Amino acid sequence: MRDNADLFSEMPVRRAVLSLAVPTVISQIITVIYNMADTFFIGQLNDPNQVAAATIAMPAFVVLTALSNLFGIGGASKIARCLGGNDRDTARRTAAFSIWTALAVSLAYGVGVLLAGPWLLPLLGANAGTEAFASSYLFWTVTVGAAPTVLNAALAHLIRTEGYARQAGFGVALGGLINIVLDPLFIFGFHMEITGAAVATMLANTIAMGYFLLFLYSVRKTTVITLRPGDYTLSRGIPSEVIVGGMPSFLMMMLGCLSNGVLNRLVTSYSNEAMAGMGIAKKIDMIAFSVAQGMTQGVLPLVAFNYASGNRQRMTAAIRTTLAYALTIACTATAVLFLFASPITRCFIQDAETVAYGGDFLRIICFTCPSTAVNFMVITVFQATKQKVQPLVLSLLRKGSLDIPLMIALNALIGIRGIAWATPLADWMALLVSLCLFLPYLRRMRQETPLSTSGD
């Protein structure tokens, strides 16, 4: 544990940022790749209905990520501040609350999706050609797979707070790699088609969850991340701090689900090929999204620890360093996706109409990459430093409050391309608000007297 503590308090900032961020980014990219693998292998069936069905089901599946963020990121932020303040008992109780509450809520959600299926699927945009496929996909990934999917990601967030970034990254990546291996086996080998992709996802997340449980058992004598029911508590303000800390990330994902649901309904009204093209474009764009998300999630414990310990200089250096890396990668990704949109889309499906839609959509939505990198960093800093209002405002702006009205209005004005343009327009508008809130806050933090000058 001494080496892990040094990572947060003594290690040079650039090295600390990379130590925390690189494993997280890699695991996030592999997670996106395995989500893309579902789309890729389903696309090899050359059935736009099945590709569209996976896209339609995705908002309900993404709610599981929202739940893991609520308890994982919220718990991680609280635990990191406790460790920065040398309060290991509260950190341990926070971990127990986060894990057991995440388990209970995920199980309830899985049952809820099963019962709500008959009206939920049409609401998400399913039609006669896609409803049966989408229903099967949701049964295995959400009803059966809810708990392992949520705990897999939540445990990764929690163990990262003690410096176990490599182990967290390995666990998430393990699930992704297993999913990629199992996809073709179940889809083609067992002739299960889209149902096979769903079963593969569920099994992969279960195995990844098992890895994290075994890891926690191996470090049980030193870690504060515990599953002991006796440490579970609703006192000390732990539930409220976890939920408030994780709420911005939860809202971003939930509003993203709402936004994707509206998008699906609008795009489906054109054709299933258009829906499949949009699904492929959004999956590809998720790679750049995952880098920004991985960078910021990886450094959240570093920011929170140094905020709690009072080392403002080290904290602001970590913020600057992370933002510089994230923006460089985001701008490069934008250029690559814009220039090679059609060939990249063609890797997923050979249907000419779907490729045309997908390439066009990708050239538009790739412009969100730089704004997303900045917005994520700003929200993460506010979360790590116990700010409540600012991250909620920014989460609401990024998804739901701006992009849905823009989708509806631009669809009416210029048609299907307008639906795609709503995403980058909304994100860049949110960026302006982010900077207005963040720059004065960062200036105030810089003016506080640092406890040390270690690091950059």
N, C-alpha and C positions, 0 to 999 in steps of 0.2 A: 504493500500500500504506500510505502514511502516514495517509490518511483512515480506512482500515479499522482500523489500530492505535488511532487516537484513539477510535473507537467503543467499543473494549473498555476503554480506560484513562482517557479524559478526558471523553467525552460525558456530559451529565447522565443519571442512571440511568433515569428514566422514558422519555426519548427513546431511549436505547440499547435498552431492553427492547422498545419499540414498533418500533424499526428492525429488530430481529432477529425479533420474534415475529409482527408483522402479516403480512409476506410468507409466513412459514411457515404461519400459520393459514389464510391465503387459499388457499395451495397444498393444504393438507390438506383444506379444505372442498371444493375443486374435485375432489380425488381421490375423496372420499366421494360427491360428486354424480355423478361418472362411474360409480362403482360402483352408485349408485342408478339411474343412467340405464339400466344393463343391466337391472336389475329392472323399472324403469318401462316400457321399451320391450318387454321380454319379456312383461310383464304385459298390454300392449295386445293380445297374441295371445289373451288370455282363456283361456289353457290353464294351470291350476294345476300340471300336471305339469312344465311347462317352468320355471315360477317356482320350484317346489320343487327341481328339478334344479340350478338355479343356486345355490340355498342350500346344497344338499348338497355341491356341488363347492367351495364357498367355503373350508372349512378347509384343503384341500390347496393352494389358491391363496394363502391367507394365510401359509403357510409361507415363501413368497417374500419377503413383507414382514418376516418374522422374520429371514431371512437378511440382508436389507439393513440391518436394525437391528443385527444382530450385528457386521457389519463396518463399517457406516456410522456408527452411534452410538459403537461401541467405538473406531473409528479417530478420529472427531471429538473425543472426550473426550481421547484421548492427544495428538492434534495440538494442541489448544487449550492443554493444559498445557505442551507443548514450546514453543509460541510465547510463552506467558507467561514461560517461563524462558529465552527467546531461544536455543533450540536448534533451528535450522531444518533441520539435516541429519537429525536423528532424526525430525522432523516429516515430511520428504520421504520417508524410508524407511518410515515408518508408513503414509503414503498409498499407496505402491506395494504394500506388503503387503496392505492392506485391499482394494484394487481387484482385484488379480490373484487373491487367494484367494477373494473373492466370486464372481468369474467362474467359477473352477473348480468351486466347490461348487454353484453354481446349475445349471451344465450337468449335473453328476452327479445332482442332485435331479430335474431334468426327465426324464432317461432312467429314473431309478428309478420315477417315477410312471407312466410309460408301461408298464414291465414289470410293475408291481404292480397295474395297473388291475383285473384280474378279481377279486381279493380285496379291494382297497382300497375300491371303490365300495360293495359291500354293507356293509362295515364303517362307512362314512360315513352309511349309512341309505338307499341307493338301493334301489328295488324295480323290479318289472317296468315300471311306468309312467314311471320317471325314469332308469333306468340308462343307456339309449342317449344320452339328452340330456346327462346329466352327463359321460359318457365323451367326447363330442365337445367339450364345453366345456373339459374339462381338457387335452385334446390340444393345443388351440391356445393356451390361456392359460399352461399350465405346461410341457408338453413342448417346444413351439416357442418360447414366450415367456419362459422362465425367466430367461435371461441379461439381456435388456433390462429386464425388470421389476425385477430385483434391482439392476442397475447404475444404473438411472434414480434410484431412491430413495437408494442408497448414495452416489452422487456428489453428490446434493443435500446430504446431511448433511456431507460432507467439505468442499465449497467454502464452506459456511456458516461454517466455523471461521476463515476469513480475512475475514469480514465481508461476503461476497457473498450476503447474505440475499435480496435482490431477485432476483438471477440464479437462485439455488436455487429460490425460489418460482415464478419464471417458468417454469423448466424443468418442474417437476412439474405446474404448472397447464396448460402447453402440452399435455402428454400427456393430461390430463383433458379439455380442451376438444376436442381432436382426436377422442378417444373418443366424446364426446357427438355430434359431427358424423357420425362414421362409423357409429354404432349404427343409426340408422334406415335409412341407405343399405344396409347389409349385411343387416339383419333383414328389412326390407320391400322395399327396392328390388331386392335380389338374391334375395329369398325364401329366405334361409338360416336364418331363425328364430334359435334359441339359438346355433347355430354362427356365425351372423353377428356376434352380440354378442361371442363369444370372439375371432374374427378381428380385430374392431375394437379390442379391448383390446390384443391382441398388437401390432398395427401402431402404435397410439398410444404404447405404451411404447417401441417401437423408435425412433420419431421423437424422443421426449423424450431417450432415451439419446444419440442423434446430436447433439442440441442441446448436451448437457453436454460431449461430446467436442470439439465445435467451440469451445465456450467455453474449455475448458482449453487448447486449442491457441492461442487468441488471447491468453491471459495466461501462456503457458509460460515467459516470461523472468522473471516476478516471483513466480509461485505456488509453493507447496511441494507442491501436489496434482499429482502426476506419475504417468504411466503407464509411465515408462521401466523396462524389465525389469531393467536394471543396478542400480536402486535397491531392488529386491526383496531382502529379507533375513529370515532366521529368527533373527537374533541380537539382542543388546541388550535382550532381554526384550520385544520388540515384539509377537510373537504372543500371549504370555500377557496383556499389558496390554490389547491390543485385545479379546481374547476375554472377559477378565474384565469389562472396561468395557461391552461390548455384551451380555453374558450376561443381565442382568436384563430388558432390552427383548426379547431373543430368547426368553427363557423366558415372558414375558407373552404373546407372540404364539403360541408353541408350545402353551402350556397353554390358551390361548384356543381353538386348533384342537381340542385334545382335549376341552375343555369343549363346544364347538359340536358336535363329533361325537357326544358323549353326548346333548346336547340334541336333535340331529336324530333320533337313534334313538328317543328317548322321545316326541317330538312326532309323528313319522311313524306311530307305532303308533295314533294317533288318526285321522288322515286326511291326505291330501295338501293339502287346503285349510288345515288347521291349520299344516302345515309352511310353506306359502306365506305365511300370515299372520305367522308368527313371523319368516320371512326378511325380509318387508317392514318389520316393526316394528324389527328389529335394524339394518337399513340406515338407517332414519330416525334412530334414536337415535345412529347413528355420527356424525352431524353435530356433536352436542354433544361426543362423545368426541374428534372430530378437533380441536376448538378447544382442549381441554385438552392434547392431544398436541402440537399445533402450538405452543402457548405455551411448553411446557416444552422441547421439542426446539429451539425457536428460541433460548432463552436459555442452553442448556447451554454453548455456547462462552464466553459472558460469565461465567458462574459459574466454569467451569474456568480461564479465563485469569486472573481475579482471585484465585482460590485459589492458583494457581501463583506469581503475582507477589507474593503476600502481602498484598494489599489486602482484608482481611476486611470492612471497613466497606462498601466498594462491593459486595462479593459479597452480604452479607446484605441490603443495600438492594435489590439486584436480585431476590433471592428474595421479599422482602415485596411488592414492586411486582407481580411476575408473579403471585403467588398471589392478590392482591387482584383483579386483572383477570380471572383465570381463574374465580374463584369467582362473581364478579358475572355473568359470561356463563353459567356453568353453572346457576345458580339461575334465571335468566331462561328458559333453554332448558327446564328442568324444568316450569316453569309453562305455557309455550306448548304443549309436547308433551302434557301432561296434559289441558289444556282442549280441544285441537283434535285429539285422537288419531284419531277416526273420520274426519273430513273429510280429514285428511292421508293416511290409509291409502287412502281411496277414490280419491285421485289416481293410485294405482298400478294398481288393478284394480277392476273393477266387480262381480266375483263377490261376492254378498252374504255368503256364509258365510266367505269369506276376509277380507272387510272386518271382519266381527264379531270374528273371532279376532285380526286384526292390531291393531285399535283397543284391544281389551282388553289384549293383550300390551304395547302401547306405553305405556298408562297405568301399567303396573307397572314396566317396566324403565327408564323415564325418571328414576326416583328414584336411579339410579346417577350421574347427571351431577355433583352436587356432590362426592360422595366420590371419584369418578374424578379430578376436578381436583386435589384435595389429594394423593391417592396418587401421581399422576404427578409432581407437583412434588417430593415427598419423594424418590421414587426417582431423579429426575434430579439432585437435589443430591448424593445419595450417590454416584451414578455420576461426576459432575463432580469430586468431591473424593477420588476413589480409594478409597472405602469398598467393601469386597468382600462382607461378610456381610449387612449390612442390606438392600441392594437385592435380593439373591437371596431373602432371607426374604420380603420384601414382594411380590416377583413371584410366588412360590409361593403366597402367601396369596390374591392377587387372583384367580387362576384355577387351577383344577385341584384344589387341596387342600381348599377349602371348598365351592365351588359344586357340584361333582359329587355329593358325598354329600347336600347339601341338595336338589338336583334329584330324586335318587332317593327320598329320604325324603318330601319334600313332594308328589311325584307320587303316592306310595302313600297319603298322608294326605288330600289335597284335590284330586287330579286335575291336569288340564293347567295350571290357573292356578298351581299350586304350582311347576311347572317354571319359569315366568317369575319368580316371587318369589325363587327361589334366587339370581339374579344380584344384585339390590340388597342382599339380606341379606348375601351373602358380601362384597360390596365395602365395606359399612359396617362389618362386622367387621374387615376388613383396615385400614380407616381408623383404628380405635382402636389397633391395633398400630403403625401408621405414626406416630401422634402420640406414642406412648410411646417410640419409638426416636428420633424427630426432634427433639422439643423439648429434651431434654437436650443433644443434639449441637449444636443451634443456639445454645444458651446458652453452651456451651464456646467456640464460634467467636466469639461476640460479645465474650467476655472477652479474646480475643487482641488485641494492640495493632495497630491499623491503620497502614498506611504513609501513607495520605493521607485526607483528608476530602472528596474530590471527590464530587459527584454527586447527591444525591437531589433 
